[in-house]
Amino acid sequence: MATMQPRNARVVGAVNIGSSSVTAIIAAIAEGGEVQVLGSGQRASKGMKRGYVVDMAGATFAVREALEKAEKLANASVDSVFIGCSGAGLASEIRPVEIGIGGRRIEEEDIETLLMAAREALEPDVRSVLHAQPACYFLDGAHGVANPKGLHAERLGVDLHVMLADAAPVRNLTEAVQNAHLEVEGVVASPLATGYACLTAEERDLGVAMVELGGEITNVSVYAGGMLVGLTAIPRGSNDITDAIAAALSIKRFQAERLKCVSGSAISSPTDHREMVAIVGPGEDPAGGNVAGQVPRAELIGVITGELDLLMSDVAKALDDMGFTGSAPGSSARQVVITGGGAELTGLADYAQGVLGVPARIGKPQGLPGLPEAHSSPGFATLAGLVLYAAADPIDIRAIGSRFTPTTTYGPIDTLIRVWRALRAYF
C-alpha cells in the first residue's frame, strides 16, 4: 500500500540510469522540506556503457519501466524528473569571484551584485555546466562565511562551485528520458547527489572522500570545507569483478554475479581453502568448462581481491592527486565513505581501510522516511540523493528563483517561457 501523501506537498520524481540498473523514485516534499518516499522501482539497465548512453531505445525502455514500477507503488504519477549523471567526463571546479565593497555594511543588493558577477564569470565552453552554486562567502581575510549580510568589509567574495560535463553525453542522457515522455527537471552530478544521501554536514566540513563503486564506473570525490573540491572518474567497477570471476571459473555472468554476492568477500579467512562453494544453482547445468559445480572459496576470494587491488590502486592514486591523505596534520577526522552497488560486497570497508590507510565505512541513504528496506542499500544512494537535492533546492546562479537547472543556452523568448513555467509551478 502506498504511503499517504502529506498535505500541501510537492510530488517529485527522480531516475538514476546506471550501467547495471535503472532506479526510479517518487517522493512528496512538504512545504518545510520534509521528504516522504511514496514509491520506488528498479529494473536491469539497458543501453548504457561506462556511464554513457550507447543504445537510445534500450535506455528509454528501461527508464519507462523503472518509473512505472515506482508510480504503481506510489499510486501517483509524475511528468518530470531529476536525473543523475555519473559519466560524461564529470569535473568539479571551485572558482573564487570577488567585488569591492569599500568598507561599508554589506546589503542584500551587494550579494546579488556578487552573484551576478559570478554568473558573468562563467566563460562559454564546449562543456555543459550542470551546476554553478555559491558554496561559501569570504570577506577580506575571513573565509567560510555563511551569510555576509550586515557585516562590513573592503571586499566581498564567493567560492563558486561549478560542475562540468561533456555536452553530447548529457544530451543523450536527457533525450533518453524525454523519449519516455518525461520532462527533465534537472541533471544532477552523481557525486553531488550521493553526498546529500550518504555524508553528514560535519563530514563534508572536516574532510571526507567518497568512493561510488558502480557497475562500470567508480567516481572518487573529495569534500572539504563543506564543498565538493575534487572529482576523478575511474572506468572500472563491480561488473569487472563479476567478469573476472566468470572468466577464471569458466561460468556464465549471472552465475558469477550470484557467486560474488552470496559467497564472495573482500577479506579472506583461514578456513577458505577448506570451504567449497557451489557455482551453479538448483536445476542449472554447469557452465563453460567447469563441470565440478564447486570451487574452494579461497579461489573465489583470490579473484575478487585481485580485481579490488587494481581498483583500489586507482582510487589511492586519485585521492593522492586530489591532496587527500590520511597522514596530513589534523586529518584524524578524515575518512573514506564507500557507496554504490559494488559497496555491498562483504568486508569491503575493512579491505579499503587496510589498503588506503584511513578509516572507511559503507555509505547508505539517510533521512528518507518511506524508503523500503530493500532500497535502503548503498546501490540506491544516488537515487535517494536526487530527492534530497530536490528538497534542498540549492541556488544556481544561472537561474535564481527557478527550479530548473539548464544545461544549454536559451534565447530571450525561451528564457521568458521557462521563467513563466517556473512561476506557474510555484503559484
C-alpha positions as CSV (number, residue, x, y, z in Angstrom):
1,M,0.0,0.0,0.0
2,A,1.3,3.5,-0.9
3,T,2.2,5.9,1.9
4,M,-0.3,8.7,2.2
5,Q,0.9,11.9,0.6
6,P,1.4,14.9,3.1
7,R,-0.9,17.8,2.5
8,N,0.4,20.7,0.5
9,A,3.3,18.6,-0.6
10,R,5.1,18.8,-4.0
11,V,5.4,15.4,-5.7
12,V,8.8,14.9,-7.4
13,G,10.3,12.1,-9.4
14,A,13.9,11.0,-9.9
15,V,15.6,8.5,-12.1
16,N,19.2,7.2,-11.9
17,I,20.4,5.5,-15.1
18,G,23.3,3.3,-14.1
19,S,25.3,0.8,-16.2
20,S,23.9,-2.2,-14.2
21,S,20.4,-1.0,-13.1
22,V,17.9,1.9,-13.6
23,T,16.2,3.0,-10.5
24,A,13.3,5.4,-10.0
25,I,11.7,7.1,-7.1
26,I,8.6,9.2,-6.4
27,A,8.5,11.3,-3.2
28,A,6.4,14.1,-1.6
29,I,8.3,17.1,-0.4
30,A,6.4,19.2,2.2
31,E,6.5,22.9,2.5
32,G,9.0,22.7,5.3
33,G,11.3,20.5,3.2
34,E,10.4,17.2,4.8
35,V,10.6,14.2,2.4
36,Q,8.3,11.2,2.3
37,V,9.0,8.4,-0.2
38,L,5.9,7.2,-1.9
39,G,7.3,4.5,-4.2
40,S,10.5,3.3,-5.8
41,G,11.3,0.9,-8.6
42,Q,14.2,-0.9,-10.2
43,R,15.0,-2.8,-13.3
44,A,18.1,-4.1,-15.2
45,S,19.8,-1.4,-17.2
46,K,19.8,-1.4,-21.0
47,G,21.7,0.8,-23.5
48,M,24.4,2.0,-21.0
49,K,28.1,1.5,-21.1
50,R,30.6,3.1,-18.6
51,G,28.0,5.8,-17.8
52,Y,27.3,6.7,-21.4
53,V,24.2,6.0,-23.5
54,V,25.0,3.6,-26.3
55,D,21.5,2.4,-27.2
56,M,18.9,5.1,-27.0
57,A,15.8,2.8,-27.4
58,G,17.1,0.4,-24.7
59,A,17.9,3.2,-22.2
60,T,14.5,4.8,-22.8
61,F,12.6,1.5,-22.3
62,A,14.5,0.8,-19.0
63,V,13.7,4.3,-17.7
64,R,10.0,4.0,-18.5
65,E,9.7,0.6,-16.9
66,A,11.5,1.6,-13.7
67,L,9.4,4.7,-13.3
68,E,6.2,2.8,-14.0
69,K,7.1,0.4,-11.1
70,A,7.6,3.4,-8.8
71,E,4.4,5.1,-9.9
72,K,2.4,1.9,-9.3
73,L,3.7,1.6,-5.7
74,A,3.2,5.4,-5.1
75,N,-0.3,5.5,-6.6
76,A,0.9,8.7,-8.2
77,S,2.4,9.8,-11.4
78,V,4.9,12.5,-12.5
79,D,5.6,14.2,-15.8
80,S,9.1,15.5,-15.0
81,V,12.1,14.0,-13.2
82,F,15.5,14.8,-11.8
83,I,18.2,12.5,-13.4
84,G,21.6,11.6,-12.2
85,C,24.8,11.9,-14.3
86,S,27.7,9.7,-13.4
87,G,29.7,9.6,-16.6
88,A,30.1,12.2,-19.3
89,G,33.5,13.4,-18.2
90,L,32.4,15.0,-14.9
91,A,34.7,17.6,-13.5
92,S,34.4,19.8,-10.4
93,E,35.9,23.3,-10.0
94,I,36.0,25.9,-7.3
95,R,36.1,29.4,-8.8
96,P,36.5,32.4,-6.5
97,V,34.9,35.7,-7.5
98,E,35.3,39.0,-5.7
99,I,34.0,42.6,-5.8
100,G,34.9,45.8,-3.9
101,I,32.6,47.0,-1.1
102,G,34.7,49.9,0.3
103,G,34.4,49.2,4.0
104,R,30.7,49.8,4.3
105,R,27.9,47.5,5.5
106,I,27.0,44.6,3.2
107,E,23.4,44.7,1.9
108,E,21.3,42.2,0.1
109,E,21.9,44.1,-3.2
110,D,25.7,43.6,-2.8
111,I,25.3,39.9,-2.5
112,E,23.1,39.9,-5.7
113,T,25.7,42.0,-7.5
114,L,28.4,39.5,-6.5
115,L,26.3,36.6,-7.7
116,M,25.7,38.4,-11.0
117,A,29.4,39.0,-11.4
118,A,30.0,35.3,-10.7
119,R,27.4,34.4,-13.4
120,E,29.2,36.6,-15.9
121,A,32.5,34.9,-15.0
122,L,31.1,31.6,-16.3
123,E,33.1,31.6,-19.6
124,P,31.5,29.9,-22.6
125,D,32.8,26.4,-23.0
126,V,32.1,23.4,-25.2
127,R,31.2,21.6,-22.0
128,S,27.9,21.8,-20.2
129,V,27.6,23.5,-16.8
130,L,25.5,21.2,-14.7
131,H,25.8,23.3,-11.5
132,A,27.0,26.7,-10.6
133,Q,26.4,27.2,-7.0
134,P,27.7,29.7,-4.4
135,A,29.4,27.4,-1.8
136,C,30.5,29.9,0.8
137,Y,31.4,33.6,1.0
138,F,34.6,35.3,2.1
139,L,35.3,38.9,3.0
140,D,38.7,40.5,3.5
141,G,40.7,37.8,5.4
142,A,37.8,35.8,6.6
143,H,36.7,32.6,4.8
144,G,33.8,30.3,5.3
145,V,31.1,33.0,5.9
146,A,27.6,31.5,5.5
147,N,25.8,34.9,5.2
148,P,27.7,38.1,4.9
149,K,24.7,40.4,5.0
150,G,25.1,43.1,7.8
151,L,28.9,42.7,8.0
152,H,31.4,45.3,7.0
153,A,34.2,44.6,4.5
154,E,36.5,46.2,2.0
155,R,36.0,43.3,-0.4
156,L,33.3,40.6,-0.7
157,G,33.8,37.3,-2.5
158,V,32.2,33.9,-3.1
159,D,33.6,30.5,-3.8
160,L,31.6,29.3,-6.8
161,H,31.2,25.5,-7.1
162,V,31.0,24.6,-10.8
163,M,30.2,21.1,-12.1
164,L,31.1,20.4,-15.7
165,A,30.2,17.6,-18.1
166,D,30.7,16.8,-21.8
167,A,27.8,18.3,-23.6
168,A,26.9,15.4,-26.0
169,P,26.7,12.6,-23.4
170,V,24.4,14.8,-21.3
171,R,22.2,15.5,-24.2
172,N,22.0,11.7,-24.9
173,L,21.0,11.1,-21.3
174,T,18.4,13.8,-21.3
175,E,16.9,12.6,-24.6
176,A,16.7,9.0,-23.3
177,V,14.4,10.3,-20.5
178,Q,12.5,12.7,-22.8
179,N,11.7,9.8,-25.2
180,A,10.0,8.2,-22.2
181,H,7.6,11.2,-22.3
182,L,9.1,12.9,-19.3
183,E,10.5,16.4,-18.9
184,V,13.9,16.7,-17.3
185,E,13.6,19.0,-14.3
186,G,17.3,18.9,-13.6
187,V,20.5,17.0,-14.4
188,V,22.4,16.4,-11.2
189,A,26.0,15.2,-11.0
190,S,26.0,11.8,-9.2
191,P,28.8,12.7,-6.6
192,L,26.8,15.8,-5.6
193,A,23.5,13.9,-5.2
194,T,25.2,10.9,-3.4
195,G,26.8,13.3,-1.0
196,Y,23.4,14.6,0.1
197,A,22.4,11.0,0.9
198,C,25.5,9.5,2.5
199,L,27.5,12.3,4.1
200,T,26.8,14.3,7.2
201,A,27.4,18.1,7.2
202,E,30.3,17.6,9.7
203,E,32.0,15.1,7.4
204,R,31.8,17.4,4.5
205,D,33.2,20.2,6.6
206,L,36.1,18.3,8.2
207,G,37.1,16.5,5.1
208,V,35.9,13.2,3.6
209,A,36.4,11.2,0.5
210,M,33.6,9.4,-1.2
211,V,34.0,6.4,-3.5
212,E,31.0,5.5,-5.6
213,L,31.6,1.9,-6.8
214,G,29.1,1.5,-9.6
215,G,28.8,-1.3,-12.1
216,E,31.2,0.1,-14.8
217,I,32.5,3.3,-13.4
218,T,33.8,4.5,-10.0
219,N,33.6,8.1,-9.0
220,V,36.1,9.3,-6.4
221,S,35.2,12.7,-4.9
222,V,36.7,14.8,-2.1
223,Y,34.7,17.1,0.2
224,A,36.4,19.8,2.4
225,G,35.0,23.0,4.0
226,G,31.5,21.8,3.1
227,M,32.3,21.8,-0.6
228,L,33.0,19.1,-3.2
229,V,36.5,20.2,-4.1
230,G,37.8,17.3,-6.3
231,L,36.5,14.6,-8.5
232,T,38.0,11.8,-10.5
233,A,36.2,9.1,-12.6
234,I,37.7,5.7,-12.9
235,P,36.4,3.5,-15.8
236,R,36.3,0.4,-13.6
237,G,33.5,-1.0,-11.4
238,S,31.9,-4.0,-9.8
239,N,31.0,-5.6,-13.1
240,D,34.7,-6.0,-13.8
241,I,34.9,-8.2,-10.7
242,T,32.0,-10.3,-12.0
243,D,33.6,-10.7,-15.4
244,A,36.9,-11.7,-13.8
245,I,35.1,-14.4,-11.8
246,A,33.2,-15.7,-14.9
247,A,36.5,-15.9,-16.9
248,A,38.5,-17.5,-14.1
249,L,35.9,-20.2,-13.2
250,S,34.5,-20.7,-16.7
251,I,31.0,-19.9,-15.7
252,K,28.3,-17.5,-17.0
253,R,28.0,-13.9,-15.9
254,F,24.7,-14.3,-14.0
255,Q,26.3,-17.3,-12.1
256,A,29.4,-15.2,-11.4
257,E,27.3,-12.3,-10.1
258,R,25.4,-14.6,-7.8
259,L,28.6,-16.2,-6.5
260,K,30.1,-12.8,-5.8
261,C,27.0,-11.6,-3.9
262,V,26.3,-14.8,-1.9
263,S,29.8,-16.3,-1.2
264,G,32.2,-13.5,-2.2
265,S,34.2,-11.3,0.2
266,A,37.0,-8.8,0.1
267,I,38.6,-10.3,3.2
268,S,40.0,-13.9,3.4
269,S,39.8,-16.2,6.4
270,P,41.9,-19.3,7.3
271,T,39.0,-21.7,6.5
272,D,38.6,-20.5,2.9
273,H,40.8,-23.3,1.5
274,R,38.6,-26.0,3.1
275,E,35.2,-24.4,2.3
276,M,33.7,-25.4,-1.1
277,V,31.1,-23.1,-2.7
278,A,28.6,-24.1,-5.4
279,I,28.8,-22.2,-8.6
280,V,25.6,-23.5,-10.1
281,G,22.0,-23.3,-8.7
282,P,19.4,-26.0,-8.5
283,G,18.5,-27.3,-11.9
284,E,21.2,-25.4,-13.7
285,D,23.7,-27.1,-16.0
286,P,27.4,-26.5,-15.2
287,A,28.6,-23.6,-17.3
288,G,31.5,-23.5,-19.7
289,G,34.4,-25.8,-18.9
290,N,33.6,-26.1,-15.2
291,V,31.9,-29.4,-14.7
292,A,32.6,-29.9,-11.0
293,G,29.9,-27.3,-9.9
294,Q,32.1,-26.4,-6.8
295,V,35.2,-24.4,-6.1
296,P,37.2,-23.6,-3.0
297,R,36.1,-20.3,-1.5
298,A,39.7,-19.2,-1.4
299,E,39.9,-19.4,-5.2
300,L,36.8,-17.1,-5.5
301,I,38.2,-14.6,-3.0
302,G,41.5,-14.6,-4.8
303,V,39.9,-13.5,-8.0
304,I,37.8,-10.8,-6.2
305,T,40.8,-9.3,-4.3
306,G,42.9,-9.4,-7.4
307,E,40.4,-7.1,-9.1
308,L,40.0,-5.0,-6.0
309,D,43.7,-4.4,-5.8
310,L,43.7,-2.9,-9.3
311,L,40.6,-0.7,-8.4
312,M,41.9,0.5,-5.1
313,S,45.3,1.3,-6.6
314,D,43.5,3.7,-9.0
315,V,41.4,5.1,-6.1
316,A,44.5,5.7,-4.0
317,K,46.2,7.5,-6.8
318,A,43.1,9.6,-7.4
319,L,43.0,10.6,-3.7
320,D,46.7,11.4,-3.7
321,D,46.3,13.6,-6.8
322,M,43.5,15.5,-5.1
323,G,45.5,16.0,-1.9
324,F,43.5,13.7,0.3
325,T,46.0,11.9,2.6
326,G,45.4,10.2,6.0
327,S,48.8,11.4,7.3
328,A,48.2,15.1,6.9
329,P,48.2,17.2,10.0
330,G,44.8,17.4,11.6
331,S,43.4,14.6,9.3
332,S,42.3,12.3,12.1
333,A,38.7,13.1,11.3
334,R,39.2,12.2,7.6
335,Q,37.7,9.0,6.3
336,V,36.5,7.3,3.1
337,V,32.9,6.6,2.6
338,I,32.2,3.8,0.1
339,T,28.8,3.6,-1.6
340,G,27.2,2.4,-4.8
341,G,26.0,-1.1,-5.8
342,G,29.5,-2.5,-5.5
343,A,29.8,-1.4,-1.9
344,E,27.6,-4.3,-0.8
345,L,30.5,-6.7,-1.1
346,T,31.2,-8.3,2.2
347,G,34.2,-7.0,4.0
348,L,34.8,-4.1,1.6
349,A,35.1,-1.4,4.2
350,D,37.8,-3.3,6.2
351,Y,39.7,-4.1,2.9
352,A,39.6,-0.4,1.9
353,Q,40.8,0.8,5.3
354,G,43.8,-1.6,5.2
355,V,44.7,-0.5,1.6
356,L,44.1,3.2,1.8
357,G,45.3,3.7,5.4
358,V,42.3,5.8,6.5
359,P,39.0,4.9,8.3
360,A,36.4,3.6,5.9
361,R,32.7,2.9,6.2
362,I,29.9,1.9,3.9
363,G,27.5,4.8,2.9
364,K,23.8,4.1,2.8
365,P,20.9,6.5,2.2
366,Q,19.9,8.6,5.2
367,G,16.9,10.7,6.1
368,L,14.3,9.3,3.7
369,P,11.2,8.1,5.5
370,G,9.2,5.6,3.5
371,L,12.2,4.2,1.6
372,P,11.8,0.3,1.6
373,E,14.4,-1.7,3.4
374,A,15.3,-3.4,0.1
375,H,16.1,0.0,-1.4
376,S,18.0,1.4,1.6
377,S,21.2,-0.1,0.4
378,P,24.3,1.6,-1.0
379,G,23.1,0.9,-4.5
380,F,20.3,3.4,-4.1
381,A,22.4,6.2,-2.6
382,T,22.5,8.3,-5.7
383,L,18.7,7.9,-6.3
384,A,18.0,8.9,-2.7
385,G,20.3,11.9,-3.1
386,L,18.4,13.1,-6.1
387,V,15.3,13.5,-4.0
388,L,17.2,15.2,-1.2
389,Y,18.8,17.5,-3.7
390,A,15.3,18.4,-5.0
391,A,14.2,19.1,-1.4
392,A,17.2,21.3,-0.6
393,D,16.6,23.2,-3.9
394,P,20.2,24.8,-3.9
395,I,20.7,28.1,-5.6
396,D,22.1,28.1,-9.1
397,I,23.4,31.5,-10.1
398,R,22.3,31.0,-13.7
399,A,18.6,30.6,-12.7
400,I,18.0,32.3,-9.3
401,G,14.3,31.8,-8.5
402,S,13.8,28.9,-10.8
403,R,13.7,25.2,-10.0
404,F,15.3,24.3,-13.3
405,T,19.0,23.6,-13.9
406,P,19.5,24.3,-17.6
407,T,22.4,22.5,-19.4
408,T,22.1,24.6,-22.6
409,T,21.9,28.3,-23.5
410,Y,18.5,29.7,-24.3
411,G,17.4,32.7,-26.2
412,P,15.3,35.6,-24.7
413,I,11.9,34.1,-25.7
414,D,12.8,30.6,-24.4
415,T,14.1,32.1,-21.1
416,L,10.8,34.0,-20.6
417,I,8.8,30.8,-21.2
418,R,10.9,28.9,-18.7
419,V,10.5,31.6,-16.1
420,W,6.7,31.7,-16.7
421,R,6.5,27.9,-16.2
422,A,8.6,28.1,-13.0
423,L,6.3,30.8,-11.6
424,R,3.2,28.8,-12.6
425,A,4.6,25.8,-10.8
426,Y,5.1,27.7,-7.6
427,F,1.9,29.9,-7.7
